[in-house]
Amino acid sequence: MNVTSSEPAAGALTTARTAALADPDSLEQAGDDAIEQGNLALAEMAFLKLCAAQPSAATHARVYEVAAARTHYALAQRALEALIDFEPNNVRALEHLAHMRGLTGDAPGATDALRRALMIEPKNPTLATAYAIWAQECLDHFHEVPALLTKAAELDEDGAHLEQIVDALLYQQRFKDAEHYAGVFQARTGSLNPRMLRYLGVALAGQGRQDEAREVFSAAIAACNELLPEKPASATQWRAMDTAEAQRQCELYAFRARLEHQAGQSSSAMGTYGILRDAAEARGLSYPDGPQASTSARLGDLRRLIAGRDLAILCQGHSLADFAARIGELGTRNPAFASFGRFGVVEHDVLKPAHRALDIAVALGAGSVAGNLKHMKTFLQQSRRTMAIVSPDALDAAFDPESRAAFLSVNGNRLLAAAGNPLRSVTPDDPLGMIQENSLLAALPLLVAARPKRVFLIGADYAIPTSKTTSHFGIASKHFAARTSAEFAVLGNDTQQRDNFDTTMRFDAATCDRDLGFQIAAVAALHGFAAPPVFNVSCESRLQSLPKISLDAFFEMVG
């Protein structure tokens, strides 16, 4: 990757440690040799010393390249910022900086970097598309997004970015516009691929044109089938298949399953996931399989932790206040409690007063880890058998490289990585951002794979009643001070407040709920067992498709 240009300027990476005087050529050679040997840690050290000895755009670029490869995103950002000090008009460096900031959850920072890049290249369709998509993550720019997407579409003469633009329009619920640009895509490229057919189906369904949507989804499924063999591969064929071809077929089957689900063919979708399970078993794979080699072993630890117990997932929602007041009715029986986001609040204000234990903590966003760092460390230092599910990106954002390594070495046996894999979401491209980006969906494959007896979603109403202003959970808490929904628009750059605003204003709870139930069934199908029963414990919840039970019924079932 090349992010440097020939423009001279001044600047340096201020965070690099001052090294002993060394020959820059020797340091660069040492870094190159380390890369060739596969020792990126040594290469990173050599290039940091090179920056200290001879700061330049080129040396900062070397630090960025290695830091990014090591997923040390904070260091990669600092290197790019220093490079840009040398070369303020380096568009590629600004583009890479936006990507690094996005990986750590800094949407405003990513948007700012892309804005600066667009000032230099205002007619660049790639930059215009990326800027529009990141802008929708910032409430300050949210109202600008439709116009930004339209501008990006006009710049995109060959249709290369229209898939992203149409997907973003669906996220904005601009269904008519999405339908229009799907037609533009067809005019510019000559056809609609399965993905764009699916987007068109969503756009039609969003306008209430259900019959037309079903026809389009059927066409998308047929287009998928044309790219797949007439009969699924046998176990012998899967084992003998080239890795790239196996991956291609698995991705197509997974995509077809999502199409079948959206077309209302959930039974067929389950059958398609059965094909994926057969492929995984034949090739010796297991689900979920994250980037860390020990994920499967840690899944075994999670299974022993849950051990067929009921799993009570404490979500956002005002019904938690009632639950906290009555939790003592569980008597001696304790479900396996999992907390999503803000787990410090749940543990300290819901469970601790009732002398209950939080067995599983989930923190996937960069902000949720950084904001709960004290609680997470305390949680993982407890002697009882607990486990945290986190994302590598969130850890990178919350810890610098040295302390992250120390944190992992101490707590690694109780950490599970929830990262991109075929089960992170069975509908990763759906315009269901509340579910797609929510820690619940990202962690759910691990939790379902652990085979709980039953799953109870407590407080899962996905709407914040305006009368419940004391906290996000309806519980007064010194750990989290939520504000009223009227203030979200003013203070929306706060991640939690913006999530609440999105939840309340922009998502259909019933659709999210239906997709959540399908996610659980799909994960179970991939593991080859029956899905656990799922209950929505929230009396005033808008969610309808999961069985909804009262708190009385919950305590009667598990108490």
LUMNUBA-947587 format. One record per residue (C-alpha): y, z, x. Coordinates in steps of 0.02 Angstrom, whole numbers, padded with zeros to 5 digits, always signed. Each point is the difference from the previous one (the first is absolute). Example, Ala and Ser with C-alpha at 12.3 -4.5 7.8 and 13.67 -1.06 7.14 Angstrom:
BEGIN
-00225+00390+00615;+00172-00033+00069;
This chain:
BEGIN
+00000+00000+00000;+00173-00042+00067;+00151+00094-00063;+00120-00025+00146;+00134-00131+00021;+00108-00051+00147;+00162+00084-00057;+00061+00135+00124;+00071+00165-00061;-00012+00185+00039;-00110+00141-00064;-00154+00102+00039;-00142+00094-00083;+00074+00175+00010;-00160+00090-00046;-00100-00066+00150;-00027+00131+00133;+00083-00029+00167;-00135-00052+00121;-00008+00015+00187;+00072-00153+00084;-00129-00136+00002;-00002-00185+00029;+00028-00084-00170;-00115-00144+00044;-00139+00124+00042;+00027+00093-00164;-00006-00161-00100;-00157-00054+00090;-00078+00171-00031;+00039-00017-00185;-00073-00175-00008;-00156+00057+00092;-00021+00147-00121;+00012-00118-00149;-00131-00114+00076;-00114+00152+00023;+00030+00054-00180;+00091+00160+00050;+00153-00008-00113;+00047+00181+00031;+00019-00035+00187;+00094-00161-00038;+00120+00093-00113;+00035+00127+00137;+00029-00137+00129;+00121-00095-00111;+00095+00158-00044;+00025+00031+00187;+00051-00181+00019;+00133+00025-00134;+00066+00152+00091;+00005-00092+00166;+00066-00167-00064;+00059+00005-00181;+00015-00172-00079;-00043-00091-00160;-00160-00062+00080;-00060+00172+00056;+00036+00078-00170;-00097-00143-00079;-00150+00045+00107;+00009+00181-00061;+00012-00059-00180;-00150-00116+00015;-00115+00136+00069;+00067+00139-00113;-00025-00109-00154;-00177-00042+00055;-00034+00188+00018;+00079+00032-00173;+00131+00109+00084;+00128-00063-00124;+00139+00124+00041;-00002-00052+00183;-00011-00183-00050;+00156+00022-00108;+00097+00082+00141;-00049-00141+00118;+00058-00132-00124;+00163+00091-00033;+00033+00004+00188;-00046-00184+00014;+00124-00041-00139;+00135+00096+00094;-00025-00130+00136;-00016-00146-00120;+00092+00036-00165;-00037-00174-00067;-00187+00004+00034;-00067-00043-00173;-00183+00018+00048;+00030+00176+00066;+00090+00048-00161;-00145-00072-00101;-00125+00102+00102;+00109+00155-00019;-00002-00020-00189;-00190-00009+00006;-00015+00157+00107;+00119+00096-00112;-00097-00057-00152;-00162+00064+00075;+00074+00175+00010;+00068-00004-00178;+00181-00029+00049;+00043-00129-00133;+00190+00019+00019;-00017-00025+00188;-00110-00154-00023;+00124-00071-00125;+00146+00029+00118;-00088-00087+00145;-00038-00152-00109;+00179-00002-00065;+00063-00011+00180;-00124-00139+00037;+00057-00098-00153;+00180+00010+00056;-00055-00097+00154;-00117-00121-00090;+00058-00003-00182;-00110-00148-00048;-00163+00070+00069;-00122+00006-00148;-00118+00123+00086;+00140+00125+00030;+00072-00025-00175;-00169+00033-00080;-00036+00154+00105;+00174+00069-00035;-00020-00022-00188;-00170+00084+00001;+00055+00149+00104;+00161+00017-00101;-00101+00042-00156;-00060+00157+00090;+00180+00063+00012;+00079+00057-00161;+00173-00041+00067;-00051-00183+00010;-00121-00005-00146;+00120-00087-00119;+00028-00139+00129;-00183-00045+00019;-00020-00135-00135;+00148-00097+00071;-00066+00023+00177;-00171-00065-00052;+00079-00151-00084;+00101-00038+00157;-00156+00015+00108;-00093-00119-00116;+00138-00129+00014;-00008+00008+00191;-00189-00018-00001;-00010-00190-00005;-00187-00013+00036;-00058+00144-00112;-00068+00101+00146;+00074+00163-00064;-00010-00026-00187;-00159+00103-00018;+00091+00152+00067;+00152-00038-00107;-00101-00019-00161;-00097+00160+00039;+00165+00092+00025;+00068-00069-00164;-00154+00068-00089;+00033+00169+00082;+00175-00012-00073;-00077-00046-00168;+00100-00163+00001;-00145-00089-00083;+00094-00155-00058;+00074-00026+00174;-00172+00024+00076;-00070-00134-00116;+00141-00119+00049;-00027+00020+00187;-00188-00019-00020;+00043-00171-00072;+00117-00032+00147;-00142+00046+00118;-00113-00127-00086;+00135-00134+00012;+00030+00032+00185;-00181+00019+00055;-00090-00111-00125;-00115+00133-00075;-00024+00182-00046;-00122+00097+00107;-00103+00143-00075;+00128+00130+00052;+00145-00092-00081;-00105-00030-00154;-00026+00186-00011;+00187+00032+00020;+00034-00126-00138;-00125+00089-00112;+00087+00166+00028;+00169-00081-00037;-00065-00072-00164;-00081+00164-00051;+00163+00089+00037;+00086-00112-00127;-00131+00039-00132;-00083-00170+00015;-00175+00072+00012;-00100-00154-00050;+00086-00106+00131;-00024+00137+00129;-00187+00007-00034;-00013-00188+00025;+00092+00012+00166;-00109+00145+00060;-00155-00101-00046;+00068-00146+00101;+00032+00118+00148;-00178+00067-00010;-00067-00178-00005;+00106-00044+00152;-00076+00149+00091;-00174-00054-00048;+00030-00172+00073;+00027+00084+00169;-00156+00106-00014;-00185-00049+00006;-00083-00031-00168;-00114+00149+00028;+00047+00156+00099;-00076+00008+00173;-00164+00093+00023;-00012+00149+00117;-00075-00114+00133;+00141-00126-00021;+00133+00136+00009;-00074+00065+00163;-00007-00173+00078;+00175-00049-00057;+00142-00024+00123;+00119+00149-00003;+00151-00103-00049;-00096-00084-00143;-00067+00167-00062;+00176+00070-00002;+00065-00154-00091;-00132+00013-00135;+00025+00188-00021;+00187-00023-00021;-00029-00134-00130;-00124+00108-00095;+00121+00146+00003;+00140-00112-00063;-00113-00070-00136;-00042+00176-00057;+00185+00040-00019;+00024-00159-00101;-00148+00041-00111;+00069+00173-00030;+00171-00066-00048;-00079-00129-00113;-00088+00140-00093;-00170-00041+00075;-00030+00172+00075;-00189-00013-00015;+00002-00160+00103;+00116+00083+00125;-00125+00141+00025;-00134-00130+00033;+00111-00080+00131;+00024+00167+00086;-00189+00015+00001;-00003-00160+00103;+00122+00078+00122;-00111+00154+00014;-00150-00110+00038;+00100-00090+00135;+00055+00164+00078;-00176+00070+00002;-00073-00160+00075;+00128+00001+00140;-00015+00186+00034;+00173+00043-00065;+00052+00150-00102;+00144+00034-00118;+00128+00062+00026;+00014-00047+00183;+00166+00040+00080;+00066-00038+00174;-00074+00157+00075;-00182-00009+00051;-00037+00171-00072;+00056-00040-00177;-00178-00016-00066;-00052+00164+00080;+00152+00087-00071;-00040-00071-00170;-00164+00094+00016;+00101+00159+00034;+00104-00035-00155;-00159-00023-00102;-00062+00170+00059;+00167+00075-00044;-00004-00068-00177;-00190+00015-00013;-00011-00058-00180;+00139+00116-00057;+00134-00044-00126;+00153-00075+00083;+00166+00055-00071;+00139-00115+00060;+00170+00080-00018;+00123-00141-00035;+00183+00004-00046;+00036+00053-00177;+00073+00143-00102;-00172+00055-00062;-00027+00081+00170;+00115+00140-00057;-00121+00045-00140;-00148-00020+00117;+00078+00118+00128;+00024+00132-00136;-00183-00009-00053;-00096-00038+00160;-00075+00174+00001;-00109-00051-00146;-00111-00094+00121;-00081+00165+00043;-00116-00010+00149;-00028-00186-00014;+00115-00109+00105;+00012-00189-00008;+00040-00094+00160;+00189-00013-00010;+00091-00148+00074;+00188-00010+00011;+00097-00162+00013;+00169+00001+00086;+00099+00163+00004;-00158+00098+00027;+00102+00146+00067;+00069+00024-00176;-00172-00003-00082;-00080+00117+00125;+00142+00126+00006;+00061-00004-00180;-00155-00044-00101;-00156+00053+00095;+00052+00142+00115;+00065+00115-00140;-00168-00023-00087;-00098+00033+00161;-00072-00176-00001;-00032-00115+00147;+00063-00177+00027;-00149-00094+00072;+00073-00173+00026;+00176-00056+00043;+00057-00179-00009;+00156-00060+00090;+00013-00187+00028;+00184-00041+00006;+00101+00026+00157;+00123+00107-00097;-00136+00107-00078;-00071+00045+00171;+00167+00029+00084;+00067+00097-00149;-00155+00109-00012;-00033+00020+00185;+00007+00189-00004;-00115+00009-00150;-00122-00127+00072;-00016+00094+00164;-00027+00164-00093;-00127-00082-00114;-00102-00071+00143;+00004+00162+00099;-00087+00096-00139;-00177+00058+00036;-00071-00056-00166;-00078-00171-00014;+00146-00113-00043;+00037-00182+00028;+00155-00109+00004;+00007-00185-00040;+00144-00085+00089;+00052-00172+00058;+00017-00041+00185;+00173-00072-00033;+00055+00164-00078;-00059+00098+00152;+00091-00120+00115;+00159+00028-00099;-00017+00190-00001;-00051+00030+00180;+00053-00072+00166;-00144-00071+00103;-00032+00159+00101;+00000+00123-00145;-00096-00122-00110;-00141-00005+00128;-00002+00190+00009;+00002+00014-00190;-00146-00119-00017;-00100+00085+00137;+00013+00167-00089;-00017-00058-00180;-00089-00166+00016;-00164+00063-00069;+00088+00039-00163;+00105-00158-00014;-00052-00157-00091;+00099-00159+00024;+00046-00094-00158;+00058-00169+00059;-00015-00182-00043;-00180-00045-00045;-00086-00091-00143;+00003+00159-00104;+00176+00061+00029;+00035-00084-00165;-00109-00111-00105;+00160-00077-00064;+00111-00003+00156;+00105-00146-00058;+00029+00057-00178;+00180+00038-00050;-00049+00182-00029;+00104+00076+00138;-00012+00177-00068;-00188-00004+00021;-00009-00118+00147;+00119+00101+00109;-00047+00170-00067;-00107+00114+00107;-00122+00018-00145;-00058-00180+00009;-00007-00005+00190;-00107+00157+00010;-00104-00028-00156;-00135-00105+00086;-00037+00145+00118;-00002+00127-00141;-00110-00104-00115;-00116-00042+00146;-00024+00187+00024;-00088+00000-00169;+00086+00137-00101;-00085+00056-00159;+00153-00035-00107;+00181-00045+00036;+00143+00087-00091;+00177-00067+00018;+00111+00149-00037;+00182-00036-00038;-00024-00188+00009;+00132-00049-00124;+00095-00116+00119;+00163+00040-00088;+00125+00138+00034;+00062+00077-00163;+00188+00019+00005;-00016+00180-00058;-00104+00046+00153;+00132+00006+00136;-00054+00151+00102;-00121-00098+00107;-00103-00157+00009;-00150+00104-00059;+00091+00095-00136;-00013+00154+00112;+00147+00084+00085;-00036-00015+00186;+00093+00042+00159;-00104-00136+00083;+00067-00142-00106;+00159-00010-00100;-00004-00151-00114;+00151-00062-00095;+00023-00073-00173;-00043-00181-00036;+00185-00037-00020;+00027+00043+00183;-00139-00114+00063;+00115-00151-00009;+00129+00088+00108;-00119+00085+00120;-00137-00131-00004;-00015-00024+00188;-00101+00160+00007;-00180-00059-00002;-00064+00123-00129;+00146-00026-00117;-00018-00188+00012;-00186+00013-00037;+00041+00102-00154;+00131-00127-00054;-00123-00143+00024;-00134+00094-00096;+00113+00039-00146;+00093-00163-00015;-00107-00143+00061;-00186+00023-00029;-00115-00011-00148;-00104+00159+00003;-00140-00071-00107;-00023-00148+00118;-00002+00115+00152;-00126+00112-00084;-00115-00144-00044;+00008-00062+00179;-00036+00175+00064;-00158+00011-00105;-00056-00169+00065;+00035+00053+00179;-00120+00147-00019;-00135-00110-00077;+00020-00130+00138;-00016+00126+00140;-00156+00072-00079;-00073-00176-00018;+00030-00033+00184;-00093+00159+00042;-00141-00038-00120;+00015+00149-00118;+00068+00034-00173;+00185+00040-00010;+00040+00183-00035;+00080+00040-00168;+00190+00007+00011;+00109+00106-00113;+00188+00003-00020;+00052+00182-00023;+00177-00015-00066;+00034+00033-00182;+00164-00096-00007;-00051-00141+00116;+00040-00181-00040;-00162-00054+00085;-00123-00055-00132;-00150-00095+00069;-00083+00146+00091;-00075+00137-00109;+00141+00122-00029;-00046+00183-00017;+00099+00160-00023;+00014+00143+00122;-00112+00099-00116;-00135-00132+00017;+00021-00003+00190;-00022+00188+00018;-00148-00004-00118;-00084-00137+00102;+00025+00072+00175;+00036+00184-00028;
